[in-house]
Amino acid sequence: MPKLHDFLHKGSFSSLQASLLEMNPVDLAQELEQMDRGEMMMVFRLMPKDLAAAVFTYLDSSLHQHIVESITAHEIRELIDEMFIDDAVDLLEELPSNMVRAIINNTSSGTRSLINTFLKYPENSAGSLMTVEFVGLFEDMSCKEALDLIRHSGVDKETIYTCYVTDKSRHLTGAVSLRRILLSDNDCLISEIMHSSVISVHTSDDQEEVAQKFQLYDLLAMPVVDREGRIVGIITIDDIVDVIEAENTEDMELMAALHPSETEYMKTGVWELSRNRIVWLTILMISATFTSMIIGRYEDMLQKAVLLAAFIPMLMDTGGNCGSQAATLIIRGMAVGEIHLQDWWKIVWKELRVGCLVGLMLGALNFARVSIFANNGFMVDLCVTITLFLTVVLAKTMGCILPLFAKFCKWDPALMASPLITTIVDTFSLLIYFAVAQMLL
């Protein structure tokens, strides 16, 4: 970066251009983000069109609007035409609608038609993720003809390592790797060396399902087909990495009772952060009034047996922790495809047994602890121990049932995470506690 500054200040633009060509687009984008806006625009304009398009896709979204506003309509057209179509669509989805219209009006007719087609696909669908820059071959091509086609058109494609085979109506019939084409005889037909069983997705499939298929089959690219089975584009692994990160971030925020946000933390205002948190905090605070109502209902019992109140925090915390453990494992298992809804009975039965074992161990340890270090009386110790056992069993069971119920209702299972389960388990643990106390004391 100091070298770029030196070239700029000395006016050595030819040396600056030579240095830019030697740099990786990702590194160059990171360095541009550290410059002031004026220097950044000078460097950006000195880049060749293809390098500028590559760097642009890696720049922070806050700089996209500044660059688009600073360059001419002709430069916008060149920039968009050089970008892969999926990157161009991602850019347009970030910008204000008036700027999107201006950009689309300044692009070539072919690019404009493609962009409009992509913008019609639902957000977070396979259609919105795909790119049309792929190598398409026909079944009756020879390997020599296929290589000639790849040499001629491959420079503008997002990937050439996997080529997709269609019939004359563009129905997807197979896939073949570039390696297999290179290693086969020139006269060999593509239909003889292709794999006919191709893993594909539909344009309307959710991006999370697409990511799961990539992970399951260890793919670098996957074709996207329409309702008639015609290939319309491909999705590459670099887009799926972004999807996985976005989906994991959303799940983490939901599990922490946060409203999902697409903005980075350091670039999010205090008001927006507060707004994202207050909704669930309000819901949980109101739901926690049930615990206050239960305690108020058994106020007379607490006055007669004051020692009971001392164990309420321990019982509620243990129940909440046990429920959170179970819920986290179930939500994670469903997210990575290890747990399926049809196995709900096996899951509940397993967590019920786990709860019994954990409850017995924690109950025994607690009984020994209170017997040795406190003088509460045998019946009080027994009451706390029985409640602890039942609370752990209940928490483990509810920790697996609630995410499964959310999945059955087609909600995000991450909604049923720690805060919500803790609140529910707290309510039931108090009911159990006072019920046991009434029987024993």
N, C-alpha and C positions, 0 to 999 in steps of 0.2 A: 504493500500500500504506500509506504513512503516513496517508492520508485515512481508510482503513478502520479503522486503529488509533484515530484521533482520534474517529471516530463511536462506536466500541465503548466507549472510555474515558469519553466524555461521556454515553453512554446515548442517543445520537441515532439510534434504530433506524429511524425513518421515513426519515431522510436516508441512512442506510446502505443500506436497501432500494432507494431510488431510484438510488444509485450502482451497486449491483449490477446493476440492469437495464440500465445503460448500458455495461457491460463485456462484452468478448468472453469466452465460456466458457473458451477455452484460456488466455487471460491470467489469468482469475480462478482457474483451477485452479493455475496456477503460483504465484500469490500466496498461496493457501491453504496450499500446501506449505511456505511460508516461515514460517507462523505456528505458535505452539505449539498443542497438540491442543485445549485448552480454547477458545481464541479461534476456531480453525477450526470447531469444532462449533457455536459460537454463530452464526457467519456462515452456515454451511451450513444451519442450521435457519431462518434468516431468508429464504432464497431461495424463490421460487415453485417449485412442483413441477417444471415443465418445465425451468426453469433449473438446478435441483438435479440433475436427471437428466442434463442435458447436461454439467455441470461434473464430475459423478461419473465419467463415462466417460474424462475426460482426467486424472484424478488418478492419482498413482502407486499401483501395486498394493498397496504396504505400508499405504496409508491406507484402502483399501477395507474390510479386515477391521475396522479400528478404528471406522469409521463405522457399519458394519453392527452391531457389538456395542454401539454407543452409542445407537442409535435404537430406537424401539418397533416392534413387529410391524406395527402399522398404517402407520407411516412406511415400513417396508421394502416393504410391499405397494404403496404409492403410488409409491415410487421405481422398483421393478421394472416396474410397469405403464406408467410414463412413458417408460422406456428402450426403444430399438429392440431387438428380440428378439435380434439377433446380439451386441449389446453386453451384454445381460443374460447370455447364455450364456458370453461371454468372462469376465465377472465370476465366474460360478459355477465355472468351470474353475480359477480361481486360489485359491478358498477351500477350507478343510478340509471333508471330507465331512459332518461333523456340522452345520456351519453351512449347507451347501448344502441339507440336508434341512429345516432350520428355515426357510430362506428360501422354498423351494418350497412348504412347507405354509402359508405366509402370503401366497401370491400368489393371484390369482383363478384359477378353474378353467380358463378359456381360456388364460391365460398359462402356467399350470402344464403344460397339455397340450402346448403349443408347445415349452416348454423341455425337457420330457422327450423329445420327438421329436428335437430338435436334439442333445441329449446322447448319443443313440444312434448318431449318425454318427461314423465313424472320425475320430480326431484328424488335423488337417492335410488334411482332405478338403474338396471344394467344399461338401458339405452342412453342415459345421461352420462355414463362413465366411458362408453366405448369410443373408439376412433375408427374412421373408415380407411386409414392408411395401412393396409395389409396386402400381402401378396396372394392373389387368387389364381389358381391354376385350373385347367380343365382335365377331365379324366383321359381324354384321347391324346393329350400332349405327350411327346417324348421327353426324356430327361434333358436332351440337348435344347429343345425348344423352351423347356421350363427354365434352364439356366440362362438362356438368352433373355427371357422375359425378366428374370430377377435382376440381371445386370442392367437392363434398360430402365426398369421402373423402381428397383429396390432402394435407390438413393433417397427417395421421398417417403419411404415407408417407415413406420415406427419400429417394426421388427421384420426380419427376413428369415429368422431361424426356424420358424414353423410356417409352412404354407398350407393354405386351405383349398381343398379341391371341391369343385362344383360341377353340376351338369350344365347343359346349355340354358336352363331356366334359372340358374344360380341357386339351386337347392344344394345345401351342404351335403356332400357324400363322403368326405374323408379328409384326412390331414396327412402331411408328409413333412419330414424334417429336411432342412437343407443338406445336412450331413448325408442322409440316405440318397438324396438326388446326386450328390457329388460322387458317391461311392458306387453308383449303379452305372450300367452301360448307357451310352448315349442314346441308343435305339430303344431302350426299355421304356414302356409306357408308364405314366404316373399311376394309372389304375392298378398296375401290377405291384407297386411298392407302397401304396398309401395304406393307412390304417382307416378302416371304414367305421369303426366305433369311436366316435368323437364326442368328448364331453363338451356340451354347449349350454348356454343359458338363453332365456327369452328376454326380449327387450324390456318387459315389464317386471322382471324378477327383482326383488329387493337386493340392494348392494351387500347387505349382511349375508344373505344366502350365497351370493356370488363369491364373497370372501371365503366362506366355509368350503365351497367347492375347490377353490384354489388351494386351500390348505390340505384338504382331503386327498387331492390327486397330484399335489406337488407340481403345479403348472406354472409356466412362465407367461402364457397367453391363453386366452379362451375365446372361441367364436361366439357371437351374439346373433341369434336368428329371429325372424319374425314369425307370425302365426302360421305361415305356410311352409316354414322350414327353410326359407331363403336366408343366406348369410347377409347381414347388413353392416357388420363391423366386428371388431375384436376388442377385448379388454386385456391390458398388459399388467404385469406384476407391480410396476411402479405406482399405478393408480390404486391397486388393491392394498398396498402398504399404507397409503394415505387413508383408505377406507377403514382398515383395521385400527389405525390410530384414532380416527374419529369415533368409531363405535366403542372402543375401549374407554375413551375419554367420557363419552356420554354415559356409559354404564357406571363409571366411577362417580360421576356427578350425581346420578340418580341414587346410587347406593349411599351417598352422603347427604341425601335429602336436599339436593341443589337443582335448580332449574337449569337444564343443559344450555351451554353457551358456546358459540363457535369462535368467539374472540379470545385471544391470548390473555392471560391474567394481567400482565404488565400493561396491556393496551386497553383494558376494560376500566371504565370509570367507576368511582365509588358508588354512585347512584345505581348503576346497572348491577354491580355486585350485590348491593343490598336488596335490590328488587328480585334477583335470582334466588336469594336465600330466604326472604321473609315469608313467602307463600307456605313452604313446607314447615318452617318453624312455627308459623301461626297454627297450622293444622295439628302439628304434634303437641303444641302447648295446650290447645283446646282439648285434644284427646286425653292429655294427661290429667285433666280435671276429674276423670273417672276414678283415678287413684285417690284423689282428695276426697271424693264422695264416699268411697269405700272406707277410708280411714275414719271419716266423720261418722259413718254409720256405726262403727264398732268402737266409738270413743269410750263408752262405758267399760267395755272389756279392757281397753288399754289402761284406764285409770285403776282398774282392779289388779291388772298384771302389767305393771309398768315395764318390766323386763322385756316384754314382747316387742316394744317399740325399738329397742336397741338393735334387733336383728332384721328389721325391715330393709335397711339399705343393702345389707349383705345378700339377702334373698333376691331382691330386685336386680342387683348388679350381676349376680351369678346367673339368674335366668336370662337376662338380656345378653350376656356374653355367650351363653350356650346357644341361644337362638341365632345370634349373629354368625357363629361358627358354622352351623348347619346351613343357614341361608346362603352364606358366601360360597360354600362348596357346591351347593345345588345350582346357584346362578352361574358359577364358573363352568360347571359341567355341562349345563345347557348351552352356554355360549360357545363352547368348543366342540359341541356335538357328542359328548360322552354320555349324556343323560337325555332320554327321550320321554315324552309325555306318556306313552303307552306303558312305560315301566313304573308308573306311579306307585303301584301297590308294593313292588319290590323295594322301592326307595323308602316309602313310609315304614315298612317292616324293618328295614335295616336301621334307620335312624331311631326307631322305637327301641330296638335292642341296644344300640349305642347309648341312648339316653339312660336305659336301665343300668348299664355297666358304669357309666360315668356318674350317675346319680348315687349308686351304691358306694363307689369309692369316695366321692365328695362327702356323702352323708357320714360315712365311717370316720373320715378325717375330721369333719366338723364336730361330731359327737365326742371324739377323743379330745379335741381342742377345748371345747366348752366345759367338758367334765374336769379337765386338769387345771385350766387357767381361770375358770369362773365358778362361782358358787350360786348357780341359778336354780338348782333343784332338778331332780331326774325328769320330772314330767315336762318342764319347760325345755330342757335339752332334747327330750324325745320329740316334742312338738316341732321344734326348729328343724331337727334332722329329717323327720318325715316330710315336712313341707319342702325342704331343700331337695329331697329325692323326687318328689312329685313335680316340683317346678322344673327341674332339669329335664325330666322325661317329657313334660309338656312343651318346654322350649325347643328341644331337639325336634320333636314331632312337628310343631308349628313352623319351625325354621325351614322344613322341607316342603310342607303342604302349601304354604302361602305362595312361594315362587312357582310351584307347579300349577296352582289355581290361577295365577296371573297369566301363565303361558296358555292355559286352557281358554281363558277369556280373551286371548290375543293381545294382552298388555305386555309391556316390557317387564320381565321378571325382576330386573334391577330395582323396580319400585318397591318390592317387598324386601328391602334390605334392612340393615342394622337399625336405623331410627324407628321405622314403623314397627318392626318385630319387637324391639325393646319396649315400646309403649304398650303393645298388646300383651306381651308376656308379663309386664309389670302389673297390669290390671288383674290378670288371672292368678298370678302368684299371691297377690294380697287376698283374693277370694279364697284360695286354697289355705293360706296361712290362718285366716280367722276361722274358717270352717274346722280345721284340725284343732285349733285352740279351743273352740267351743266344745268339741267332743272330749278332749283330754283334760282341759283345765276347768 
